[in-house]
């Protein structure tokens, strides 16, 4: 299990080094929100993060709708 976790972490971290491009070495420019939103190389990562957030929100909403107790009204 530890080996699988280690390999998984390495696979997730390795693309970060491959995404190095001009703009990350300049002080004050490479780590701003504007840089990450406007550079085309960062677009797939931004789309992935947005998709994860939306899917998680939908799944949580569905989960809480299903687990909410039904109010019984006595007439």
PDB file of N, CA, C and O in Angstrom:
ATOM      1  N   UNK A   1       0.822  -1.191   0.000  1.00  0.00           N
ATOM      2  CA  UNK A   1       0.000   0.000   0.000  1.00  0.00           C
ATOM      3  C   UNK A   1       0.867   1.255   0.000  1.00  0.00           C
ATOM      4  O   UNK A   1       0.561   2.220  -0.700  1.00  0.00           O
ATOM      5  N   UNK A   2       1.934   1.248   0.772  1.00  0.00           N
ATOM      6  CA  UNK A   2       2.830   2.398   0.837  1.00  0.00           C
ATOM      7  C   UNK A   2       3.495   2.632  -0.518  1.00  0.00           C
ATOM      8  O   UNK A   2       3.675   3.774  -0.940  1.00  0.00           O
ATOM      9  N   UNK A   3       3.854   1.552  -1.189  1.00  0.00           N
ATOM     10  CA  UNK A   3       4.487   1.681  -2.510  1.00  0.00           C
ATOM     11  C   UNK A   3       3.509   2.332  -3.499  1.00  0.00           C
ATOM     12  O   UNK A   3       3.896   3.206  -4.274  1.00  0.00           O
ATOM     13  N   UNK A   4       2.259   1.906  -3.467  1.00  0.00           N
ATOM     14  CA  UNK A   4       1.246   2.464  -4.361  1.00  0.00           C
ATOM     15  C   UNK A   4       1.037   3.948  -4.072  1.00  0.00           C
ATOM     16  O   UNK A   4       0.916   4.749  -4.999  1.00  0.00           O
ATOM     17  N   UNK A   5       0.993   4.317  -2.797  1.00  0.00           N
ATOM     18  CA  UNK A   5       0.832   5.710  -2.410  1.00  0.00           C
ATOM     19  C   UNK A   5       2.022   6.549  -2.878  1.00  0.00           C
ATOM     20  O   UNK A   5       1.848   7.666  -3.364  1.00  0.00           O
ATOM     21  N   UNK A   6       3.221   6.008  -2.729  1.00  0.00           N
ATOM     22  CA  UNK A   6       4.424   6.720  -3.148  1.00  0.00           C
ATOM     23  C   UNK A   6       4.437   6.938  -4.654  1.00  0.00           C
ATOM     24  O   UNK A   6       4.715   8.041  -5.125  1.00  0.00           O
ATOM     25  N   UNK A   7       4.137   5.891  -5.407  1.00  0.00           N
ATOM     26  CA  UNK A   7       4.102   6.009  -6.872  1.00  0.00           C
ATOM     27  C   UNK A   7       3.019   7.002  -7.294  1.00  0.00           C
ATOM     28  O   UNK A   7       3.240   7.810  -8.196  1.00  0.00           O
ATOM     29  N   UNK A   8       1.860   6.949  -6.654  1.00  0.00           N
ATOM     30  CA  UNK A   8       0.786   7.878  -6.973  1.00  0.00           C
ATOM     31  C   UNK A   8       1.188   9.319  -6.739  1.00  0.00           C
ATOM     32  O   UNK A   8       0.903  10.186  -7.565  1.00  0.00           O
ATOM     33  N   UNK A   9       1.850   9.584  -5.619  1.00  0.00           N
ATOM     34  CA  UNK A   9       2.303  10.943  -5.324  1.00  0.00           C
ATOM     35  C   UNK A   9       3.350  11.412  -6.334  1.00  0.00           C
ATOM     36  O   UNK A   9       3.327  12.567  -6.759  1.00  0.00           O
ATOM     37  N   UNK A  10       4.256  10.533  -6.713  1.00  0.00           N
ATOM     38  CA  UNK A  10       5.276  10.902  -7.700  1.00  0.00           C
ATOM     39  C   UNK A  10       4.654  11.205  -9.054  1.00  0.00           C
ATOM     40  O   UNK A  10       5.084  12.128  -9.746  1.00  0.00           O
ATOM     41  N   UNK A  11       3.655  10.439  -9.428  1.00  0.00           N
ATOM     42  CA  UNK A  11       2.974  10.678 -10.700  1.00  0.00           C
ATOM     43  C   UNK A  11       2.248  12.019 -10.675  1.00  0.00           C
ATOM     44  O   UNK A  11       2.237  12.737 -11.676  1.00  0.00           O
ATOM     45  N   UNK A  12       1.645  12.361  -9.546  1.00  0.00           N
ATOM     46  CA  UNK A  12       0.934  13.634  -9.445  1.00  0.00           C
ATOM     47  C   UNK A  12       1.875  14.828  -9.386  1.00  0.00           C
ATOM     48  O   UNK A  12       1.532  15.908  -9.869  1.00  0.00           O
ATOM     49  N   UNK A  13       3.048  14.651  -8.805  1.00  0.00           N
ATOM     50  CA  UNK A  13       3.990  15.753  -8.648  1.00  0.00           C
ATOM     51  C   UNK A  13       4.832  15.976  -9.897  1.00  0.00           C
ATOM     52  O   UNK A  13       5.228  17.110 -10.166  1.00  0.00           O
ATOM     53  N   UNK A  14       5.113  14.945 -10.658  1.00  0.00           N
ATOM     54  CA  UNK A  14       6.031  15.061 -11.789  1.00  0.00           C
ATOM     55  C   UNK A  14       5.597  16.072 -12.841  1.00  0.00           C
ATOM     56  O   UNK A  14       6.472  16.740 -13.392  1.00  0.00           O
ATOM     57  N   UNK A  15       4.321  16.239 -13.163  1.00  0.00           N
ATOM     58  CA  UNK A  15       3.973  17.246 -14.170  1.00  0.00           C
ATOM     59  C   UNK A  15       4.283  18.671 -13.729  1.00  0.00           C
ATOM     60  O   UNK A  15       4.417  19.556 -14.575  1.00  0.00           O
ATOM     61  N   UNK A  16       4.400  18.912 -12.438  1.00  0.00           N
ATOM     62  CA  UNK A  16       4.681  20.263 -11.968  1.00  0.00           C
ATOM     63  C   UNK A  16       6.031  20.758 -12.470  1.00  0.00           C
ATOM     64  O   UNK A  16       6.164  21.926 -12.836  1.00  0.00           O
ATOM     65  N   UNK A  17       7.031  19.886 -12.491  1.00  0.00           N
ATOM     66  CA  UNK A  17       8.345  20.270 -12.988  1.00  0.00           C
ATOM     67  C   UNK A  17       8.313  20.457 -14.502  1.00  0.00           C
ATOM     68  O   UNK A  17       9.031  21.304 -15.034  1.00  0.00           O
ATOM     69  N   UNK A  18       7.502  19.690 -15.191  1.00  0.00           N
ATOM     70  CA  UNK A  18       7.419  19.784 -16.647  1.00  0.00           C
ATOM     71  C   UNK A  18       6.710  21.061 -17.084  1.00  0.00           C
ATOM     72  O   UNK A  18       6.868  21.476 -18.232  1.00  0.00           O
ATOM     73  N   UNK A  19       5.948  21.688 -16.221  1.00  0.00           N
ATOM     74  CA  UNK A  19       5.213  22.896 -16.579  1.00  0.00           C
ATOM     75  C   UNK A  19       6.028  24.167 -16.390  1.00  0.00           C
ATOM     76  O   UNK A  19       5.499  25.267 -16.550  1.00  0.00           O
ATOM     77  N   UNK A  20       7.297  24.036 -16.057  1.00  0.00           N
ATOM     78  CA  UNK A  20       8.122  25.221 -15.880  1.00  0.00           C
ATOM     79  C   UNK A  20       8.251  25.938 -17.219  1.00  0.00           C
ATOM     80  O   UNK A  20       8.564  25.317 -18.234  1.00  0.00           O
ATOM     81  N   UNK A  21       8.013  27.222 -17.217  1.00  0.00           N
ATOM     82  CA  UNK A  21       8.110  28.008 -18.438  1.00  0.00           C
ATOM     83  C   UNK A  21       8.498  29.416 -18.049  1.00  0.00           C
ATOM     84  O   UNK A  21       8.549  29.750 -16.865  1.00  0.00           O
ATOM     85  N   UNK A  22       8.771  30.237 -19.034  1.00  0.00           N
ATOM     86  CA  UNK A  22       9.185  31.598 -18.752  1.00  0.00           C
ATOM     87  C   UNK A  22       8.095  32.338 -17.987  1.00  0.00           C
ATOM     88  O   UNK A  22       6.910  32.211 -18.296  1.00  0.00           O
ATOM     89  N   UNK A  23       8.492  33.086 -17.021  1.00  0.00           N
ATOM     90  CA  UNK A  23       7.539  33.826 -16.209  1.00  0.00           C
ATOM     91  C   UNK A  23       7.583  33.394 -14.761  1.00  0.00           C
ATOM     92  O   UNK A  23       7.160  34.145 -13.883  1.00  0.00           O
ATOM     93  N   UNK A  24       8.084  32.200 -14.489  1.00  0.00           N
ATOM     94  CA  UNK A  24       8.165  31.741 -13.107  1.00  0.00           C
ATOM     95  C   UNK A  24       9.449  32.203 -12.426  1.00  0.00           C
ATOM     96  O   UNK A  24       9.553  32.135 -11.201  1.00  0.00           O
ATOM     97  N   UNK A  25      10.416  32.665 -13.190  1.00  0.00           N
ATOM     98  CA  UNK A  25      11.680  33.097 -12.596  1.00  0.00           C
ATOM     99  C   UNK A  25      11.706  34.571 -12.252  1.00  0.00           C
ATOM    100  O   UNK A  25      12.607  35.031 -11.549  1.00  0.00           O
ATOM    101  N   UNK A  26      10.738  35.309 -12.733  1.00  0.00           N
ATOM    102  CA  UNK A  26      10.729  36.749 -12.492  1.00  0.00           C
ATOM    103  C   UNK A  26      10.068  37.050 -11.151  1.00  0.00           C
ATOM    104  O   UNK A  26       8.973  36.559 -10.877  1.00  0.00           O
ATOM    105  N   UNK A  27      10.719  37.849 -10.318  1.00  0.00           N
ATOM    106  CA  UNK A  27      10.137  38.171  -9.013  1.00  0.00           C
ATOM    107  C   UNK A  27       8.807  38.919  -9.156  1.00  0.00           C
ATOM    108  O   UNK A  27       8.710  39.901  -9.893  1.00  0.00           O
ATOM    109  N   UNK A  28       7.807  38.448  -8.453  1.00  0.00           N
ATOM    110  CA  UNK A  28       6.528  39.125  -8.426  1.00  0.00           C
ATOM    111  C   UNK A  28       5.578  38.784  -9.557  1.00  0.00           C
ATOM    112  O   UNK A  28       4.398  39.125  -9.477  1.00  0.00           O
ATOM    113  N   UNK A  29       6.049  38.118 -10.619  1.00  0.00           N
ATOM    114  CA  UNK A  29       5.189  37.838 -11.758  1.00  0.00           C
ATOM    115  C   UNK A  29       4.725  36.386 -11.833  1.00  0.00           C
ATOM    116  O   UNK A  29       3.596  36.116 -12.242  1.00  0.00           O
ATOM    117  N   UNK A  30       5.578  35.463 -11.446  1.00  0.00           N
ATOM    118  CA  UNK A  30       5.303  34.053 -11.684  1.00  0.00           C
ATOM    119  C   UNK A  30       4.312  33.400 -10.756  1.00  0.00           C
ATOM    120  O   UNK A  30       3.829  32.307 -11.049  1.00  0.00           O
ATOM    121  N   UNK A  31       3.998  34.025  -9.660  1.00  0.00           N
ATOM    122  CA  UNK A  31       3.121  33.369  -8.685  1.00  0.00           C
ATOM    123  C   UNK A  31       1.893  34.209  -8.361  1.00  0.00           C
ATOM    124  O   UNK A  31       1.415  34.220  -7.227  1.00  0.00           O
ATOM    125  N   UNK A  32       1.395  34.905  -9.360  1.00  0.00           N
ATOM    126  CA  UNK A  32       0.197  35.713  -9.157  1.00  0.00           C
ATOM    127  C   UNK A  32      -1.001  34.994  -9.782  1.00  0.00           C
ATOM    128  O   UNK A  32      -0.839  34.135 -10.649  1.00  0.00           O
ATOM    129  N   UNK A  33      -2.185  35.350  -9.339  1.00  0.00           N
ATOM    130  CA  UNK A  33      -3.398  34.755  -9.908  1.00  0.00           C
ATOM    131  C   UNK A  33      -3.509  35.108 -11.386  1.00  0.00           C
ATOM    132  O   UNK A  33      -3.958  34.292 -12.190  1.00  0.00           O
ATOM    133  N   UNK A  34      -3.105  36.315 -11.740  1.00  0.00           N
ATOM    134  CA  UNK A  34      -3.173  36.745 -13.137  1.00  0.00           C
ATOM    135  C   UNK A  34      -2.310  35.841 -14.023  1.00  0.00           C
ATOM    136  O   UNK A  34      -2.728  35.471 -15.121  1.00  0.00           O
ATOM    137  N   UNK A  35      -1.131  35.490 -13.561  1.00  0.00           N
ATOM    138  CA  UNK A  35      -0.249  34.615 -14.335  1.00  0.00           C
ATOM    139  C   UNK A  35      -0.904  33.255 -14.570  1.00  0.00           C
ATOM    140  O   UNK A  35      -0.894  32.743 -15.689  1.00  0.00           O
ATOM    141  N   UNK A  36      -1.468  32.675 -13.521  1.00  0.00           N
ATOM    142  CA  UNK A  36      -2.042  31.341 -13.652  1.00  0.00           C
ATOM    143  C   UNK A  36      -3.321  31.342 -14.487  1.00  0.00           C
ATOM    144  O   UNK A  36      -3.645  30.329 -15.105  1.00  0.00           O
ATOM    145  N   UNK A  37      -4.044  32.441 -14.518  1.00  0.00           N
ATOM    146  CA  UNK A  37      -5.279  32.502 -15.292  1.00  0.00           C
ATOM    147  C   UNK A  37      -5.046  32.885 -16.751  1.00  0.00           C
ATOM    148  O   UNK A  37      -5.832  32.503 -17.618  1.00  0.00           O
ATOM    149  N   UNK A  38      -3.986  33.627 -17.036  1.00  0.00           N
ATOM    150  CA  UNK A  38      -3.769  34.114 -18.393  1.00  0.00           C
ATOM    151  C   UNK A  38      -2.772  33.302 -19.207  1.00  0.00           C
ATOM    152  O   UNK A  38      -2.794  33.384 -20.435  1.00  0.00           O
ATOM    153  N   UNK A  39      -1.918  32.539 -18.590  1.00  0.00           N
ATOM    154  CA  UNK A  39      -0.962  31.718 -19.336  1.00  0.00           C
ATOM    155  C   UNK A  39      -1.661  30.466 -19.860  1.00  0.00           C
ATOM    156  O   UNK A  39      -2.245  29.722 -19.072  1.00  0.00           O
ATOM    157  N   UNK A  40      -1.619  30.216 -21.161  1.00  0.00           N
ATOM    158  CA  UNK A  40      -2.324  29.066 -21.739  1.00  0.00           C
ATOM    159  C   UNK A  40      -1.856  27.716 -21.202  1.00  0.00           C
ATOM    160  O   UNK A  40      -2.631  26.760 -21.183  1.00  0.00           O
ATOM    161  N   UNK A  41      -0.614  27.627 -20.771  1.00  0.00           N
ATOM    162  CA  UNK A  41      -0.106  26.337 -20.291  1.00  0.00           C
ATOM    163  C   UNK A  41      -0.778  25.931 -18.974  1.00  0.00           C
ATOM    164  O   UNK A  41      -0.800  24.749 -18.630  1.00  0.00           O
ATOM    165  N   UNK A  42      -1.320  26.895 -18.248  1.00  0.00           N
ATOM    166  CA  UNK A  42      -1.983  26.600 -16.986  1.00  0.00           C
ATOM    167  C   UNK A  42      -3.474  26.310 -17.149  1.00  0.00           C
ATOM    168  O   UNK A  42      -4.132  25.930 -16.181  1.00  0.00           O
ATOM    169  N   UNK A  43      -4.010  26.480 -18.339  1.00  0.00           N
ATOM    170  CA  UNK A  43      -5.440  26.311 -18.570  1.00  0.00           C
ATOM    171  C   UNK A  43      -5.937  24.899 -18.232  1.00  0.00           C
ATOM    172  O   UNK A  43      -6.968  24.781 -17.570  1.00  0.00           O
ATOM    173  N   UNK A  44      -5.258  23.824 -18.653  1.00  0.00           N
ATOM    174  CA  UNK A  44      -5.764  22.489 -18.292  1.00  0.00           C
ATOM    175  C   UNK A  44      -5.860  22.274 -16.783  1.00  0.00           C
ATOM    176  O   UNK A  44      -6.802  21.640 -16.307  1.00  0.00           O
ATOM    177  N   UNK A  45      -4.908  22.788 -16.042  1.00  0.00           N
ATOM    178  CA  UNK A  45      -4.943  22.638 -14.591  1.00  0.00           C
ATOM    179  C   UNK A  45      -6.111  23.428 -13.998  1.00  0.00           C
ATOM    180  O   UNK A  45      -6.785  22.949 -13.085  1.00  0.00           O
ATOM    181  N   UNK A  46      -6.349  24.625 -14.509  1.00  0.00           N
ATOM    182  CA  UNK A  46      -7.466  25.435 -14.023  1.00  0.00           C
ATOM    183  C   UNK A  46      -8.801  24.761 -14.323  1.00  0.00           C
ATOM    184  O   UNK A  46      -9.706  24.774 -13.489  1.00  0.00           O
ATOM    185  N   UNK A  47      -8.923  24.174 -15.511  1.00  0.00           N
ATOM    186  CA  UNK A  47     -10.150  23.474 -15.885  1.00  0.00           C
ATOM    187  C   UNK A  47     -10.344  22.251 -14.992  1.00  0.00           C
ATOM    188  O   UNK A  47     -11.460  21.969 -14.557  1.00  0.00           O
ATOM    189  N   UNK A  48      -9.270  21.531 -14.721  1.00  0.00           N
ATOM    190  CA  UNK A  48      -9.337  20.350 -13.863  1.00  0.00           C
ATOM    191  C   UNK A  48      -9.779  20.727 -12.451  1.00  0.00           C
ATOM    192  O   UNK A  48     -10.631  20.054 -11.872  1.00  0.00           O
ATOM    193  N   UNK A  49      -9.220  21.778 -11.900  1.00  0.00           N
ATOM    194  CA  UNK A  49      -9.587  22.210 -10.557  1.00  0.00           C
ATOM    195  C   UNK A  49     -11.049  22.647 -10.524  1.00  0.00           C
ATOM    196  O   UNK A  49     -11.775  22.318  -9.586  1.00  0.00           O
ATOM    197  N   UNK A  50     -11.482  23.386 -11.540  1.00  0.00           N
ATOM    198  CA  UNK A  50     -12.877  23.820 -11.599  1.00  0.00           C
ATOM    199  C   UNK A  50     -13.814  22.616 -11.699  1.00  0.00           C
ATOM    200  O   UNK A  50     -14.860  22.587 -11.050  1.00  0.00           O
ATOM    201  N   UNK A  51     -13.444  21.629 -12.505  1.00  0.00           N
ATOM    202  CA  UNK A  51     -14.279  20.431 -12.648  1.00  0.00           C
ATOM    203  C   UNK A  51     -14.365  19.666 -11.336  1.00  0.00           C
ATOM    204  O   UNK A  51     -15.435  19.174 -10.978  1.00  0.00           O
ATOM    205  N   UNK A  52     -13.262  19.559 -10.618  1.00  0.00           N
ATOM    206  CA  UNK A  52     -13.262  18.862  -9.334  1.00  0.00           C
ATOM    207  C   UNK A  52     -14.166  19.586  -8.337  1.00  0.00           C
ATOM    208  O   UNK A  52     -14.908  18.946  -7.593  1.00  0.00           O
ATOM    209  N   UNK A  53     -14.106  20.909  -8.322  1.00  0.00           N
ATOM    210  CA  UNK A  53     -14.936  21.687  -7.397  1.00  0.00           C
ATOM    211  C   UNK A  53     -16.414  21.506  -7.724  1.00  0.00           C
ATOM    212  O   UNK A  53     -17.227  21.293  -6.824  1.00  0.00           O
ATOM    213  N   UNK A  54     -16.770  21.590  -9.012  1.00  0.00           N
ATOM    214  CA  UNK A  54     -18.170  21.465  -9.412  1.00  0.00           C
ATOM    215  C   UNK A  54     -18.697  20.062  -9.132  1.00  0.00           C
ATOM    216  O   UNK A  54     -19.792  19.910  -8.591  1.00  0.00           O
ATOM    217  N   UNK A  55     -17.930  19.040  -9.492  1.00  0.00           N
ATOM    218  CA  UNK A  55     -18.362  17.655  -9.263  1.00  0.00           C
ATOM    219  C   UNK A  55     -18.497  17.380  -7.772  1.00  0.00           C
ATOM    220  O   UNK A  55     -19.449  16.728  -7.343  1.00  0.00           O
ATOM    221  N   UNK A  56     -17.548  17.874  -6.979  1.00  0.00           N
ATOM    222  CA  UNK A  56     -17.631  17.672  -5.528  1.00  0.00           C
ATOM    223  C   UNK A  56     -18.867  18.337  -4.949  1.00  0.00           C
ATOM    224  O   UNK A  56     -19.545  17.761  -4.097  1.00  0.00           O
ATOM    225  N   UNK A  57     -19.163  19.547  -5.407  1.00  0.00           N
ATOM    226  CA  UNK A  57     -20.349  20.249  -4.909  1.00  0.00           C
ATOM    227  C   UNK A  57     -21.623  19.497  -5.271  1.00  0.00           C
ATOM    228  O   UNK A  57     -22.528  19.378  -4.445  1.00  0.00           O
ATOM    229  N   UNK A  58     -21.699  18.990  -6.495  1.00  0.00           N
ATOM    230  CA  UNK A  58     -22.882  18.233  -6.915  1.00  0.00           C
ATOM    231  C   UNK A  58     -23.042  16.945  -6.112  1.00  0.00           C
ATOM    232  O   UNK A  58     -24.149  16.587  -5.709  1.00  0.00           O
ATOM    233  N   UNK A  59     -21.930  16.254  -5.884  1.00  0.00           N
ATOM    234  CA  UNK A  59     -21.989  15.009  -5.113  1.00  0.00           C
ATOM    235  C   UNK A  59     -22.383  15.274  -3.659  1.00  0.00           C
ATOM    236  O   UNK A  59     -23.172  14.528  -3.079  1.00  0.00           O
ATOM    237  N   UNK A  60     -21.832  16.336  -3.076  1.00  0.00           N
ATOM    238  CA  UNK A  60     -22.188  16.676  -1.693  1.00  0.00           C
ATOM    239  C   UNK A  60     -23.656  17.065  -1.591  1.00  0.00           C
ATOM    240  O   UNK A  60     -24.345  16.675  -0.649  1.00  0.00           O
ATOM    241  N   UNK A  61     -24.128  17.833  -2.560  1.00  0.00           N
ATOM    242  CA  UNK A  61     -25.542  18.225  -2.558  1.00  0.00           C
ATOM    243  C   UNK A  61     -26.445  17.000  -2.644  1.00  0.00           C
ATOM    244  O   UNK A  61     -27.446  16.902  -1.934  1.00  0.00           O
ATOM    245  N   UNK A  62     -26.079  16.068  -3.520  1.00  0.00           N
ATOM    246  CA  UNK A  62     -26.860  14.834  -3.668  1.00  0.00           C
ATOM    247  C   UNK A  62     -26.819  14.002  -2.389  1.00  0.00           C
ATOM    248  O   UNK A  62     -27.829  13.431  -1.979  1.00  0.00           O
ATOM    249  N   UNK A  63     -25.645  13.938  -1.764  1.00  0.00           N
ATOM    250  CA  UNK A  63     -25.498  13.164  -0.534  1.00  0.00           C
ATOM    251  C   UNK A  63     -26.378  13.740   0.574  1.00  0.00           C
ATOM    252  O   UNK A  63     -27.081  13.002   1.264  1.00  0.00           O
ATOM    253  N   UNK A  64     -26.335  15.070   0.739  1.00  0.00           N
ATOM    254  CA  UNK A  64     -27.107  15.679   1.830  1.00  0.00           C
ATOM    255  C   UNK A  64     -28.602  15.653   1.555  1.00  0.00           C
ATOM    256  O   UNK A  64     -29.393  15.599   2.496  1.00  0.00           O
ATOM    257  N   UNK A  65     -29.007  15.691   0.299  1.00  0.00           N
ATOM    258  CA  UNK A  65     -30.430  15.549  -0.009  1.00  0.00           C
ATOM    259  C   UNK A  65     -30.931  14.165   0.369  1.00  0.00           C
ATOM    260  O   UNK A  65     -32.046  14.015   0.870  1.00  0.00           O
ATOM    261  N   UNK A  66     -30.106  13.157   0.128  1.00  0.00           N
ATOM    262  CA  UNK A  66     -30.501  11.779   0.396  1.00  0.00           C
ATOM    263  C   UNK A  66     -30.499  11.466   1.887  1.00  0.00           C
ATOM    264  O   UNK A  66     -31.320  10.675   2.350  1.00  0.00           O
ATOM    265  N   UNK A  67     -29.593  12.073   2.644  1.00  0.00           N
ATOM    266  CA  UNK A  67     -29.470  11.736   4.062  1.00  0.00           C
ATOM    267  C   UNK A  67     -30.314  12.623   4.964  1.00  0.00           C
ATOM    268  O   UNK A  67     -30.393  12.374   6.167  1.00  0.00           O
ATOM    269  N   UNK A  68     -30.940  13.646   4.414  1.00  0.00           N
ATOM    270  CA  UNK A  68     -31.763  14.544   5.222  1.00  0.00           C
ATOM    271  C   UNK A  68     -33.030  13.800   5.657  1.00  0.00           C
ATOM    272  O   UNK A  68     -33.703  13.197   4.821  1.00  0.00           O
ATOM    273  N   UNK A  69     -33.361  13.833   6.945  1.00  0.00           N
ATOM    274  CA  UNK A  69     -34.577  13.158   7.391  1.00  0.00           C
ATOM    275  C   UNK A  69     -35.830  13.842   6.850  1.00  0.00           C
ATOM    276  O   UNK A  69     -35.882  15.067   6.740  1.00  0.00           O
ATOM    277  N   UNK A  70     -36.809  13.061   6.523  1.00  0.00           N
ATOM    278  CA  UNK A  70     -38.070  13.570   6.000  1.00  0.00           C
ATOM    279  C   UNK A  70     -38.942  13.999   7.181  1.00  0.00           C
ATOM    280  O   UNK A  70     -39.129  13.239   8.132  1.00  0.00           O
ATOM    281  N   UNK A  71     -39.468  15.210   7.114  1.00  0.00           N
ATOM    282  CA  UNK A  71     -40.361  15.705   8.177  1.00  0.00           C
ATOM    283  C   UNK A  71     -41.743  15.083   7.998  1.00  0.00           C
ATOM    284  O   UNK A  71     -42.380  15.237   6.957  1.00  0.00           O
ATOM    285  N   UNK A  72     -42.185  14.387   9.022  1.00  0.00           N
ATOM    286  CA  UNK A  72     -43.537  13.808   8.939  1.00  0.00           C
ATOM    287  C   UNK A  72     -44.507  14.781   9.581  1.00  0.00           C
ATOM    288  O   UNK A  72     -44.286  15.258  10.694  1.00  0.00           O
ATOM    289  N   UNK A  73     -45.576  15.066   8.871  1.00  0.00           N
ATOM    290  CA  UNK A  73     -46.581  16.000   9.371  1.00  0.00           C
ATOM    291  C   UNK A  73     -47.823  15.220   9.777  1.00  0.00           C
ATOM    292  O   UNK A  73     -48.438  14.537   8.959  1.00  0.00           O
ATOM    293  N   UNK A  74     -48.176  15.331  11.032  1.00  0.00           N
ATOM    294  CA  UNK A  74     -49.390  14.644  11.528  1.00  0.00           C
ATOM    295  C   UNK A  74     -50.591  15.553  11.305  1.00  0.00           C
ATOM    296  O   UNK A  74     -50.613  16.688  11.783  1.00  0.00           O
ATOM    297  N   UNK A  75     -51.566  15.067  10.595  1.00  0.00           N
ATOM    298  CA  UNK A  75     -52.752  15.881  10.329  1.00  0.00           C
ATOM    299  C   UNK A  75     -53.907  15.410  11.174  1.00  0.00           C
ATOM    300  O   UNK A  75     -54.999  15.971  11.094  1.00  0.00           O
TER     301      UNK A  75
END
